[in-house]
Amino acid sequence: MQRGDTLNIMRPPVQAYAIAVLVLILGTGLSGCVTPSQPETSTETPLASCNEIMPGRVAQNVFGKSAEVVQLHESEADAVDPLVDSMVNDGIACGGIIDDVAFLDGAVLIGQLAMDEDQWAVTQSEFAADGHEAVDEIVEGWVYVSKPGGDPTIGSGFAWRDGVLYYVLNPFVLGLLPPFASEFTEGAPLA
């Protein structure tokens, strides 16, 4: 090389592409060999927000035009079951408001708690020990926890679907919830 000559350090395009592909292949292959520093922890079933589980229009159709269903952050004074309090503290519990005033004394209308199948089996055993057997008269596996009289259309209870335990103040509310709506339209258990 003589003085004034320039050094051409540019690689031909084919060689540059080949190097980029090689780096990409090696990078992808090596990333599969490295243990991630943060293990994946998101295995719980996502719970629906109160607006997702009972959208404003549904709440208004059921409870009146100024009604809305909102998430509760305080436990009920006289919860029918400790699981309802767990829904307020560890899950999502929804109550109703009409004209900015809570109705039913802040009672949980709909509650959700992430619960796998094994936990559900234990919970069913606890219900049975307390005298609350699962029945299929409302939806499959419905468990009454407060059933005044023999009327299947009133009383609160629980039902489990796909990793979520649901509580409803009245079994008719299950027909409005997406995980149970098809059971009501197909079998119409309360018709």
C-alpha positions in Angstrom: 0.0 0.0 0.0 1.3 3.4 -0.9 0.7 6.7 0.7 -2.7 8.2 -0.3 -4.3 4.8 -1.0 -7.4 4.1 0.9 -8.0 0.8 2.6 -11.3 -0.8 1.6 -12.6 -2.5 4.8 -16.1 -2.9 3.4 -17.0 -6.6 2.9 -19.0 -7.7 -0.1 -22.8 -7.8 0.6 -22.9 -11.6 0.4 -20.2 -11.9 3.1 -22.0 -9.4 5.4 -25.3 -11.2 5.1 -23.6 -14.6 5.8 -22.0 -13.2 8.9 -25.3 -11.7 10.1 -27.1 -15.0 9.6 -24.4 -16.9 11.4 -24.6 -14.5 14.4 -28.4 -14.9 14.4 -28.2 -18.7 14.4 -25.5 -18.8 17.0 -27.3 -16.2 19.2 -30.6 -18.2 19.0 -28.9 -21.5 19.6 -26.9 -20.2 22.6 -29.9 -18.4 24.2 -31.6 -21.8 24.5 -28.6 -23.1 26.4 -28.6 -20.3 29.0 -30.8 -20.6 32.0 -32.9 -17.5 32.4 -32.3 -15.5 35.6 -36.0 -15.0 36.2 -38.1 -18.2 36.0 -41.5 -17.8 34.5 -44.0 -17.4 37.4 -47.2 -16.5 35.6 -49.1 -19.9 35.9 -52.2 -18.5 37.6 -55.4 -18.1 35.7 -56.0 -14.4 35.0 -59.1 -13.1 36.7 -61.6 -10.9 34.9 -62.1 -7.3 36.1 -65.5 -6.4 37.4 -66.3 -4.6 34.1 -65.2 -7.6 32.1 -67.2 -10.1 34.1 -70.3 -7.9 34.2 -70.0 -5.1 31.7 -71.8 -1.8 32.4 -74.7 -2.5 30.0 -75.4 -5.9 31.7 -75.3 -4.3 35.2 -77.7 -1.6 34.0 -80.1 -4.1 32.5 -80.1 -6.1 35.7 -80.0 -3.4 38.4 -81.2 -0.2 36.7 -79.8 2.5 34.4 -77.6 4.1 37.0 -76.1 0.8 38.2 -72.5 -0.3 37.9 -70.5 -3.2 39.3 -67.2 -2.2 40.9 -64.4 -4.0 42.6 -64.6 -4.1 46.4 -61.6 -3.6 48.6 -63.1 -4.2 52.0 -64.4 -7.5 53.3 -68.1 -7.9 54.1 -69.1 -7.5 57.7 -71.0 -10.8 57.6 -69.5 -12.8 54.7 -71.4 -16.1 54.3 -68.0 -17.9 53.9 -64.4 -17.1 54.5 -63.7 -17.7 50.8 -65.7 -14.6 50.0 -63.3 -12.6 52.2 -60.4 -14.3 50.3 -61.9 -13.1 47.0 -61.8 -9.5 48.3 -58.2 -9.8 49.6 -56.6 -12.2 47.1 -58.9 -12.3 44.1 -61.5 -10.0 42.6 -64.8 -9.3 44.4 -67.4 -7.1 42.7 -70.3 -5.2 44.3 -73.0 -3.0 43.1 -73.4 0.8 43.1 -76.6 2.7 42.1 -76.3 6.5 42.0 -72.9 6.4 43.8 -74.4 4.4 46.7 -73.5 0.8 47.4 -76.5 -1.5 47.5 -76.9 -4.7 49.5 -74.7 -3.2 52.2 -71.5 -3.7 50.2 -72.1 -7.4 49.7 -70.1 -9.3 47.1 -72.3 -9.9 44.1 -69.6 -11.8 42.1 -66.3 -13.0 43.4 -63.4 -14.8 41.8 -60.4 -16.6 43.2 -57.7 -18.4 41.3 -57.8 -22.0 42.3 -56.3 -25.1 40.6 -58.1 -28.4 40.4 -56.4 -29.9 43.5 -57.4 -26.8 45.6 -60.9 -27.1 44.3 -61.1 -30.8 45.4 -60.0 -29.8 48.9 -62.5 -26.9 49.0 -65.3 -29.2 47.9 -64.3 -31.5 50.8 -64.5 -28.6 53.2 -67.9 -27.6 51.9 -69.1 -31.2 52.3 -67.8 -31.3 55.9 -69.8 -28.1 56.6 -72.9 -29.7 55.0 -72.8 -27.9 51.7 -72.9 -30.6 48.9 -72.4 -29.9 45.2 -75.5 -30.1 43.1 -76.2 -29.8 39.4 -79.6 -28.1 39.6 -78.1 -24.7 38.7 -74.9 -25.5 36.9 -72.7 -28.5 37.2 -71.0 -28.5 40.6 -72.9 -25.6 42.1 -72.4 -25.5 45.9 -75.0 -23.5 47.9 -73.6 -21.8 51.0 -76.8 -20.0 51.9 -80.0 -21.5 50.6 -83.2 -20.2 52.3 -85.8 -22.9 51.9 -86.0 -25.2 49.0 -86.1 -22.6 46.2 -83.2 -23.2 43.8 -83.5 -19.7 42.4 -82.3 -18.0 45.5 -79.3 -18.3 47.8 -75.6 -17.7 47.3 -73.0 -20.2 46.4 -69.9 -21.2 44.5 -69.0 -22.9 41.2 -65.5 -23.7 39.8 -64.5 -23.4 36.1 -61.1 -23.6 34.5 -58.9 -22.5 37.4 -61.3 -20.0 38.9 -63.7 -20.4 41.8 -66.7 -18.1 41.4 -69.0 -16.9 44.1 -72.4 -15.3 43.2 -75.0 -13.8 45.5 -77.8 -15.3 43.5 -77.5 -18.3 41.1 -79.2 -16.4 38.3 -76.1 -14.2 38.1 -74.2 -17.3 36.8 -76.2 -17.1 33.6 -74.7 -13.6 33.0 -71.1 -14.8 33.5 -69.2 -15.9 30.4 -67.9 -19.2 31.8 -71.5 -20.3 32.7 -73.6 -18.6 30.1 -73.5 -21.5 27.6 -74.7 -23.9 30.4 -77.8 -21.8 30.9 -78.6 -21.5 27.2 -77.9 -25.2 26.4 -79.5 -26.9 29.4 -81.6 -24.0 30.8 -81.5 -25.5 34.3 -83.7 -22.8 35.8 -86.3 -22.7 33.1 
